[in-house]
Amino acid sequence: MIKLTDILKEGKVLLQSKDRDADSLSEITDFLIHGKLHNVFQFIPRKSADLDKIDSLGEINVTEQLVKYAEKKTKIKFLPLYDFKGAGYGIQIDIDFIVKKLK
């Protein structure tokens, strides 16, 4: 049986910016991904160079792009956690989506 964390263990994510003032329009950023309690996945930039890549994109919503990445990899709906308390960025499995699939 394959675990959800196994699917999400590769953390190279293409982040894109629409900010005209950004130094770069897209960057492949490497993240450490940890499964946490309450169906939460934590994405932490692996190195300071990855943080610099995110900064070079200007004003972007990293959490929403991580949700799209996780949904594409797993075919499961996720919710962004804008008030995530911890290092990096947090996303959570949409339990309503899972319940609807079980019905």
C-alpha positions in Angstrom: 0.0 0.0 0.0 1.4 3.4 -1.0 1.3 6.2 1.6 0.3 9.8 0.7 3.6 11.0 2.1 5.4 8.8 -0.4 3.6 10.5 -3.2 4.5 13.9 -1.9 8.1 13.1 -0.9 9.6 14.8 -4.0 9.6 18.4 -3.2 10.7 20.2 -6.4 7.9 22.6 -7.2 7.7 25.1 -10.1 6.5 28.4 -8.6 5.4 31.1 -11.0 4.9 34.8 -10.7 2.7 37.3 -12.5 4.4 40.2 -10.7 5.8 42.5 -13.3 8.4 43.9 -10.8 9.7 40.4 -10.0 13.3 39.5 -10.7 12.2 36.2 -12.1 8.9 34.8 -13.5 9.4 31.2 -12.5 11.7 29.2 -10.3 11.9 25.5 -9.4 12.1 25.4 -5.6 13.1 22.4 -3.5 11.0 21.8 -0.4 11.2 19.3 2.5 7.7 17.9 2.9 6.5 16.5 6.3 3.1 15.0 7.1 1.7 16.4 10.3 -1.3 15.9 12.6 -4.8 16.9 11.5 -4.1 16.0 7.8 -1.6 18.8 7.4 1.4 18.8 5.1 4.3 21.2 5.9 6.4 22.4 3.0 9.7 23.9 4.2 12.2 25.4 1.6 15.2 23.1 1.7 18.0 25.7 1.6 18.4 29.4 1.9 18.9 29.5 -1.9 15.4 28.2 -2.2 14.1 31.0 0.0 16.0 33.4 -2.3 14.3 31.9 -5.3 10.9 32.5 -3.7 11.9 36.1 -2.9 12.9 36.7 -6.5 9.4 36.0 -7.6 8.0 39.1 -6.0 4.4 39.1 -4.7 3.1 35.5 -5.1 0.9 33.2 -3.1 3.1 30.2 -2.5 0.5 28.3 -0.5 -2.0 28.3 -3.3 0.6 27.0 -5.7 1.6 24.2 -3.3 -2.1 23.2 -3.1 -2.2 22.9 -6.9 1.1 20.9 -6.9 -0.3 18.4 -4.2 -3.6 18.1 -6.0 -1.9 17.2 -9.3 0.3 14.6 -7.6 -2.4 12.9 -5.5 -5.8 13.6 -7.2 -7.0 14.7 -3.7 -8.4 18.1 -2.9 -6.3 20.3 -0.5 -7.0 23.5 1.4 -4.4 26.3 1.9 -3.5 27.2 5.5 -2.9 30.9 5.3 -2.4 31.1 9.1 -0.1 28.1 9.4 1.9 28.2 12.6 5.3 26.8 11.9 8.2 26.9 9.5 7.4 27.0 5.9 3.9 26.7 4.4 1.0 24.4 5.3 -1.8 22.7 3.4 -4.5 20.4 4.6 -6.5 17.6 3.0 -10.1 18.6 2.3 -12.0 16.1 4.4 -15.3 17.1 2.8 -13.8 15.9 -0.6 -12.8 12.6 1.0 -16.3 12.1 2.6 -18.0 12.8 -0.7 -15.8 10.2 -2.4 -16.8 7.6 0.2 -20.5 8.0 -0.3 
